[in-house]
Amino acid sequence: MTAMRTGAVSGCAIDHLARKDAKHIGLFGTGVQGATQLWAACEARPSVETCKVYDLRKDVAEDFARKMKKKLKFPTISVAETAQETVKGSDIILTATTSPNPVFRGEWLDPGVHISGIGSYTPETRELDTETILKAKVVCDQVSACLDEAGDLIIPINEGAITKAHIYAELGEIVSGKKVGRESESEITLFKSVGLAIQDAATAKLVYDKARKMKKGIEVDI
Ligand SMILES: NC(=O)c1ccc[n+]([C@@H]2O[C@H](COP(=O)([O-])OP(=O)(O)OC[C@H]3O[C@@H](n4cnc5c(N)ncnc54)[C@H](O)[C@@H]3O)[C@@H](O)[C@H]2O)c1
């Protein structure tokens, strides 16, 4: 359920922040979260044609590519040899790793790319480097949670590279129309997610309602 809701939130961010014509995805981390990140990105952007996947464990990435090609009916899903190759030419970059250190360099980013960074969740670890944060319009799932947990933002703040004011918005502000999402074809957007209990609660309610409708499960007294 966590993987589904984390994918769904990222898909929502992609819907509001990625370019409408996004065709190429670069995915870092081919574990449990990587699968729903990729699935959600394809739901949000049916224009997607290719995906390059990269994982420190190449055999895991190859197995992932085989399974996801079948599931998502991708014309092209390939395993990248390097992090730089994964970034090159990508319109959407997804990071869903357990890495404590940045998985690519901000200097490699093309204009107009959208990044969803969902992997890191402690103040000392980050998947994204300071240059990436500096270049991006930063949108958080929740600002206070990210300032407590997201090393991707906390480390550049502690370095003095950015202040909290560099964070543009929460995703909810964009979805509700209080703030605009992408404003040009060339801006770089970033959605940083650390995960929120409200996302679990909302997803659990969907599962519960669906189970009731399908007459699955058993009633218990609490
Ligand atoms: N933001 C959220 O709401 C949310 C929700 C759930 C999980 N997470 C986090 O997402 C991360 C991934 O979770 P998971 O369950 O998919 O883990 P997983 O172990 O199934 O997969 C992680 C993959 O990342 C790969 N990896 C590690 N370092 C890498 C690097 N530098 N480059 C490329 N690949 C690398 C590993 O080899 C592994 O295959 C975890 O840190 C988890 O805590 C976040």
The ligand as an SDF file (V2000), in Angstrom:
LIG
                    3D

 44 48  0  0  0  0  0  0  0  0999 V2000
    8.8790    9.2120    0.0970 N   0  0  0  0  0  0  0  0  0  0  0  0
    8.1130    8.2430    0.5360 C   0  0  0  0  0  0  0  0  0  0  0  0
    6.9370    8.4130    0.8180 O   0  0  0  0  0  0  0  0  0  0  0  0
    8.6890    6.8450    0.6420 C   0  0  0  0  0  0  0  0  0  0  0  0
    7.8260    5.7460    0.8480 C   0  0  0  0  0  0  0  0  0  0  0  0
    8.3690    4.4780    0.9380 C   0  0  0  0  0  0  0  0  0  0  0  0
    9.7450    4.2890    0.8330 C   0  0  0  0  0  0  0  0  0  0  0  0
   10.5600    5.3810    0.6640 N   0  0  0  0  0  0  0  0  0  0  0  0
   12.0180    5.2260    0.5590 C   0  0  0  0  0  0  0  0  0  0  0  0
   12.3250    4.8760   -0.7800 O   0  0  0  0  0  0  0  0  0  0  0  0
   13.5890    4.1910   -0.8040 C   0  0  0  0  0  0  0  0  0  0  0  0
   13.4930    2.9620   -1.6960 C   0  0  0  0  0  0  0  0  0  0  0  0
   12.6310    2.0210   -1.0770 O   0  0  0  0  0  0  0  0  0  0  0  0
   12.4360    0.5520   -1.6820 P   0  0  0  0  0  0  0  0  0  0  0  0
   11.4690   -0.1480   -0.8050 O   0  0  0  0  0  0  0  0  0  0  0  0
   12.1760    0.6040   -3.1430 O   0  0  0  0  0  0  0  0  0  0  0  0
   13.9060   -0.0600   -1.4420 O   0  0  0  0  0  0  0  0  0  0  0  0
   14.5750   -1.2960   -2.2210 P   0  0  0  0  0  0  0  0  0  0  0  0
   15.6720   -1.7740   -1.3280 O   0  0  0  0  0  0  0  0  0  0  0  0
   13.5040   -2.2460   -2.6680 O   0  0  0  0  0  0  0  0  0  0  0  0
   15.2100   -0.6210   -3.5390 O   0  0  0  0  0  0  0  0  0  0  0  0
   16.1840    0.3590   -3.4850 C   0  0  0  0  0  0  0  0  0  0  0  0
   17.1140    0.1610   -4.6360 C   0  0  0  0  0  0  0  0  0  0  0  0
   18.0140    1.2820   -4.7080 O   0  0  0  0  0  0  0  0  0  0  0  0
   19.2540    0.7860   -5.2230 C   0  0  0  0  0  0  0  0  0  0  0  0
   20.3170    1.7700   -5.0130 N   0  0  0  0  0  0  0  0  0  0  0  0
   20.9500    2.1400   -3.8650 C   0  0  0  0  0  0  0  0  0  0  0  0
   21.8520    3.1030   -4.1050 N   0  0  0  0  0  0  0  0  0  0  0  0
   21.7750    3.3950   -5.4390 C   0  0  0  0  0  0  0  0  0  0  0  0
   22.4450    4.3130   -6.2930 C   0  0  0  0  0  0  0  0  0  0  0  0
   23.3860    5.1540   -5.8370 N   0  0  0  0  0  0  0  0  0  0  0  0
   22.1200    4.3180   -7.6120 N   0  0  0  0  0  0  0  0  0  0  0  0
   21.1670    3.4740   -8.0980 C   0  0  0  0  0  0  0  0  0  0  0  0
   20.5100    2.5840   -7.3380 N   0  0  0  0  0  0  0  0  0  0  0  0
   20.7980    2.5360   -6.0080 C   0  0  0  0  0  0  0  0  0  0  0  0
   19.4370   -0.5360   -4.4800 C   0  0  0  0  0  0  0  0  0  0  0  0
   20.3750   -1.3650   -5.1220 O   0  0  0  0  0  0  0  0  0  0  0  0
   18.0030   -1.0860   -4.5020 C   0  0  0  0  0  0  0  0  0  0  0  0
   17.7740   -1.9470   -5.6200 O   0  0  0  0  0  0  0  0  0  0  0  0
   13.9420    3.8670    0.6450 C   0  0  0  0  0  0  0  0  0  0  0  0
   14.9320    4.7670    1.1310 O   0  0  0  0  0  0  0  0  0  0  0  0
   12.6080    4.0780    1.3740 C   0  0  0  0  0  0  0  0  0  0  0  0
   12.7670    4.4270    2.7300 O   0  0  0  0  0  0  0  0  0  0  0  0
   10.0430    6.6400    0.5650 C   0  0  0  0  0  0  0  0  0  0  0  0
  1  2  1  0
  2  3  2  0
  2  4  1  0
  4  5  1  0
  4 44  2  0
  5  6  2  0
  6  7  1  0
  7  8  2  0
  8  9  1  0
  8 44  1  0
  9 10  1  0
  9 42  1  0
 10 11  1  0
 11 12  1  0
 11 40  1  0
 12 13  1  0
 13 14  1  0
 14 15  2  0
 14 16  1  0
 14 17  1  0
 17 18  1  0
 18 19  2  0
 18 20  1  0
 18 21  1  0
 21 22  1  0
 22 23  1  0
 23 24  1  0
 23 38  1  0
 24 25  1  0
 25 26  1  0
 25 36  1  0
 26 27  1  0
 26 35  1  0
 27 28  2  0
 28 29  1  0
 29 30  1  0
 29 35  2  0
 30 31  1  0
 30 32  2  0
 32 33  1  0
 33 34  2  0
 34 35  1  0
 36 37  1  0
 36 38  1  0
 38 39  1  0
 40 41  1  0
 40 42  1  0
 42 43  1  0
M  CHG  2   8   1  16  -1
M  END
$$$$
